[in-house]
Amino acid sequence: MIIYEVNLFVKLDIEAAFRAWLDAHVREIIALPGFTGASVLDRIEPAGAPDEFVVCTQYRLTDAAALETYLRDHAPRMRSDGVSRFGDAFRAERRVLSAGAEY
């Protein structure tokens, strides 16, 4: 299993609109082949800047090939949608994890 994590640093003045968009965005992504689910988490620590909130979205995928397909075929379009709607009122940091031990 692969975890694709996206941490979003979002200006407070767009919070309601951003959260509504994010809900639809996540649902669109997890409908793609290879995705098995996602979690959207509000990050408490470390906190964002005083004028922002931070959301951590963790997508679960079957394998690295599914992630590569997403990054190649879907990510550019989906990322540009967020930028066209919200411009520089948010930024994203991404990382990829592979499953180790589960207890």
C-alpha positions as CSV (number, residue, x, y, z in Angstrom):
1,M,0.0,0.0,0.0
2,I,1.1,3.5,-0.8
3,I,0.1,6.7,1.1
4,Y,0.1,9.9,-0.9
5,E,0.0,12.7,1.6
6,V,-0.9,16.3,0.8
7,N,-0.6,19.0,3.4
8,L,-2.5,22.2,2.5
9,F,-1.8,25.5,4.1
10,V,-4.9,27.6,3.5
11,K,-5.7,31.3,4.3
12,L,-8.5,31.6,6.9
13,D,-10.5,34.0,4.7
14,I,-11.2,31.2,2.1
15,E,-11.8,28.4,4.6
16,A,-15.5,27.7,3.8
17,A,-15.1,27.7,0.1
18,F,-11.8,25.7,0.2
19,R,-13.3,23.0,2.5
20,A,-16.3,22.6,0.1
21,W,-14.0,22.4,-2.9
22,L,-11.7,19.9,-1.1
23,D,-14.5,17.6,-0.3
24,A,-15.5,17.3,-4.0
25,H,-11.8,17.1,-5.0
26,V,-11.0,14.2,-2.7
27,R,-14.2,12.3,-3.8
28,E,-13.1,12.8,-7.4
29,I,-9.6,11.5,-6.7
30,I,-10.7,8.4,-4.7
31,A,-13.0,7.4,-7.6
32,L,-9.9,6.9,-9.8
33,P,-8.5,3.4,-10.4
34,G,-6.0,2.4,-7.7
35,F,-7.3,4.6,-4.9
36,T,-8.8,2.7,-2.0
37,G,-9.8,5.6,0.2
38,A,-8.6,8.8,1.9
39,S,-8.6,10.7,5.2
40,V,-8.8,14.4,5.6
41,L,-7.3,15.6,8.9
42,D,-7.1,19.0,10.5
43,R,-3.5,19.5,11.6
44,I,-3.1,20.7,15.1
45,E,0.7,20.6,15.6
46,P,2.7,22.1,14.3
47,A,0.1,24.8,13.7
48,G,0.1,27.0,10.6
49,A,0.6,30.7,10.5
50,P,-1.8,32.8,12.5
51,D,-3.8,33.6,9.3
52,E,-4.0,30.0,8.0
53,F,-5.3,26.5,8.8
54,V,-3.6,23.3,7.8
55,V,-5.3,20.2,6.4
56,C,-3.5,16.9,5.9
57,T,-5.1,14.7,3.3
58,Q,-3.8,11.1,3.1
59,Y,-4.8,9.1,0.0
60,R,-4.5,5.3,0.1
61,L,-3.5,3.5,-3.1
62,T,-2.9,-0.1,-4.0
63,D,0.6,0.4,-5.3
64,A,3.2,2.7,-6.7
65,A,2.0,2.1,-10.3
66,A,-1.4,3.6,-9.4
67,L,0.3,6.7,-7.9
68,E,2.4,7.1,-11.0
69,T,-0.7,6.9,-13.2
70,Y,-2.4,9.5,-11.1
71,L,0.6,11.8,-11.2
72,R,1.0,11.5,-14.9
73,D,-2.6,11.4,-16.1
74,H,-4.7,13.3,-13.6
75,A,-2.6,15.4,-11.1
76,P,-1.8,18.3,-13.5
77,R,-5.4,19.0,-14.3
78,M,-6.6,18.6,-10.7
79,R,-3.8,20.7,-9.3
80,S,-4.5,23.5,-11.8
81,D,-8.2,23.5,-10.8
82,G,-7.3,24.4,-7.2
83,V,-4.9,27.1,-8.3
84,S,-7.4,28.6,-10.8
85,R,-10.0,28.8,-8.0
86,F,-7.9,30.0,-5.1
87,G,-4.6,31.3,-6.5
88,D,-1.9,31.9,-4.0
89,A,-4.4,31.7,-1.0
90,F,-3.1,28.2,-0.3
91,R,0.0,26.1,-0.8
92,A,0.6,22.4,-0.8
93,E,3.4,20.1,0.3
94,R,3.4,16.5,-0.7
95,R,5.1,13.3,0.3
96,V,4.8,9.6,-0.5
97,L,4.9,6.8,2.1
98,S,4.9,3.0,1.7
99,A,3.3,0.8,4.3
100,G,5.5,-0.7,6.9
101,A,4.3,-2.6,9.9
102,E,0.8,-2.3,11.2
103,Y,-0.1,-3.2,14.7
